[in-house]
Amino acid sequence: MEFSSNLIKETKEISQNVYVDLDENGDIVNMTLEHAKKRAKLPDVSVEQMTTATF
């Protein structure tokens, strides 16, 4: 999952198969869920792109 287009400064392992990429401010840029389909026993995985809200 991509949350921003900021440059990645570091990647942290949150738990086995879950990783987050952080920018220089410690904000999440991406989150990776490895083997999500298999672990969640989902027959299909769908992706939806959402636009960013501006307040």
C-alpha positions in Angstrom: 0.0 0.0 0.0 1.4 3.4 -0.9 0.5 6.4 1.2 2.8 9.1 -0.3 5.4 9.6 -2.9 8.0 10.9 -0.4 11.5 9.4 -0.5 12.1 6.4 1.7 14.7 6.8 4.4 14.3 3.5 6.2 12.3 0.3 6.3 11.1 -1.2 9.6 9.8 -4.7 10.2 6.7 -4.4 12.2 6.1 -8.1 12.5 6.8 -11.2 10.4 5.7 -10.3 6.8 4.7 -6.7 7.7 7.1 -3.9 6.7 6.7 -0.1 6.6 8.9 2.3 4.7 9.4 5.7 6.4 10.4 9.1 5.1 12.9 11.4 6.8 10.1 12.6 9.2 9.2 9.1 10.3 5.9 9.2 8.3 4.7 6.1 6.5 5.4 6.1 2.8 4.5 2.4 2.0 3.3 -0.7 3.8 4.1 -4.2 2.6 2.0 -7.2 3.7 3.9 -10.2 2.4 1.8 -13.3 1.5 -1.4 -11.4 2.4 -3.6 -13.5 0.1 -2.4 -16.8 1.5 -2.3 -15.7 5.1 -5.8 -14.2 5.0 -7.1 -17.1 2.9 -8.6 -14.6 0.4 -9.7 -16.1 -3.0 -9.0 -12.7 -4.7 -7.3 -9.5 -3.8 -8.5 -6.3 -5.3 -6.8 -2.9 -5.5 -8.5 0.5 -5.5 -6.7 3.7 -6.0 -8.0 6.6 -3.9 -7.4 10.3 -4.4 -5.9 12.4 -1.7 -8.2 14.7 0.1 -7.1 18.3 0.6 -8.4 20.2 3.7 
